[in-house]
Amino acid sequence: MSSAELPRAFIPLSIAVLTVSDTRVLADDKSGDTLAARLSQAGHRLADRDIVPDEIVSIRERVEGWIRDPAIDVIITTGGTGFTGRDVTPEAIEPLFEKRMDGFSAVFHRISYDKIGTSTLQSRATAGVAGATYIFVLPGSPGACKDAWDGILASQLDYRHRPCNFVEIMPRLDEHLRRGAAATL
């Protein structure tokens, strides 16, 4: 058996969950509950959880704080990805991305299409990397959170997943920042 075929040990990640809503509180936050339960059942740690209103400044401040926290590996948001005037989560978070993850949106919509058909077009789900932290921006429905976790995140946030996964490249996410710092010395 080659070293590439040896079994890998699970590496738990620290994941923060942010619900974006003008109306939800923790007691009735079904989407946040869905994500917290799934990530915990998978063996990851819920690093933090919060709810903020559908306001660019509130969303961005919370996410930026988590990006700066070296104990947080992944941020998952739920809510605010539609087209109404209050749906501003992509506008709040996408400017923070150092790298966009266009494939996430494509795969999410493919999975969603199988469940809800063309209604998937009403979501602006997105993802990217900022400050060596993965950020996933999901719609606000529990079904969309289940689809994203079960269809994408459960495997990509599992170091044992082959042929590749997000966990194995985490130590290299900030290479460009470290290279730039070394050049200025």
N, C-alpha and C positions, 0 to 999 in steps of 0.2 A: 504494500500500500504506500503510495507516495505521500509526502507531507501535505499536499493539497487535498488529499482524501481523508486525512485524519479527522476524527470528530472534534468539534470545537466546543468549548464551554460557553454557556450563555453569559453575556455581559449586561447587567442591568444598567439602564440609563436613568437619569434624572429628568423628568418631563414636567413642564409647567403647562397648565390648561387655562386659557382665557376665554370667557364667554363675553361676547359683545352684544349687549341688549339694553334697551331703555326700560324693559318691563320685567326682566327675570331677577330673581334672588336665588341664593343657594338652595333654598327649600324647594323650588320648582324648576331648577335648571336641569332638565332632562338630558340635553346634549352634553353639558359638562359632566353630568353623572355617567353617561355612556362612555365618554372618553376616559374618565378617571377609573371606572370599573375595568375597562378593557386593558388599559396599560398596566394596572395593578395585577390583573389576572395573568398577564403575559410575563410578570416578574420584574417589571420596571418600578421605579419609585415616583410617586406624585410629589414633585419638588415644591409646587405651589399651585394655588388655584385662586382665580379672582373673577369678578364680573365688573365690567366697565360699561358706561353708556356709549351709544353710537356717536362718538365724537372723535375726530381725528387726533386731537391733542391727548385725550385720555387714553386712547388705544396705543398711540405711539409711545407715550411716557411709560406705560406699563411694560410694553414689549422691550423698549430700550433698557429698562432696568433689569429685566431678565437676561437680555443679551450680555450685559456687563457682569452678570453674576457667573463666576467660573464654575459654580456647582450645578448650573443648568445646562443640559446638553441639547434639549429639544423644547420648542414652544409649539403648542397646537392651539389655534384660536378657532372658535366656532361662532358664527353669526356675522351679519353685515356684508355678505358677499353678493347680494341681489342687486337690483337696479333702481330701488326706490331712493328718494332723496336722502334718507337716513342711512342707507347702506354705504359705508365708507371704509370698511376694514381694508380692502386692497389699497386704497389711496393712502391710508395711514401706514401700512407696513411695507409695501413694495419699494418705496424710496430708501428703505433701510437695507435692502438686499445688496450684498456685494456680488452675489451670483444668483441668477434666477434658475429655477428648476422647472423649465417648461414641460418636461415629460410628466411631471406630477399631475398637472392640469389635464393633459391629454389622457392619461390612464384613468384619472378620477372620472372624467366625463364618459369614457368608454364603459366603466363599471356602472356608473349611474344610468347611462342610456339603457342598459339591460334591465334596470329596475323601473325607471320612470319615463323612459322614452325621451322625446324631444324636450320635455320639461327640464332636462339637465342644462339646457341653454340658459336658464335663468340663474345660474350660479357662476360666479367669477372666482372659483377656487383657484388658489395659487400657492406657490411655495418657493423657498429660496434659502440662502445661507447668509448670515450676518454675524460677525464676530465669532466665527467658528461654532455657531449655533444654528441648528436646523430649525426652520420656521415653516409650519404648514397652516394655511388659512382655509378653513372649511366652512361650508354652509351651516346654518343654525338648526337644522333638523336632526333629531336623533338618528333617523335613517341614513342621512348623508354622513354622519359621524361614524356609524357602523360600517358603511360601505368603504370609507376612506381607511379606517383602521383595519378591517378584516381583509380588504382587497389590496392594500398597499403597505400601510405602516407596520402591521404586525410582522411581516416578513422583512421589510427593509430596515427595521430597527432591531433586528435579531442577528447577532454576529454569526450564528450558525447557518444562516440562509446562503445558499449557493446558487449561482456562481459568484454573486457579489452582493454587497449590502452597504448601507450608509455607515454602519458602525466601524467597519474596517478602515474607512478613509478618514474617520474623525481626527486622528492625530495629525493629519496633513491639511486640514481645512484652512489653517491660517498661515500656510507656507508663504503666501504672497506678502503678508504683513511682516513676518519674520525676515524675509529676504530684503524687504524695503528698509527695515530697521538696521540690518547688517550693512547695507550699502551706505548709510549715513554715518557710520562709525569712523 
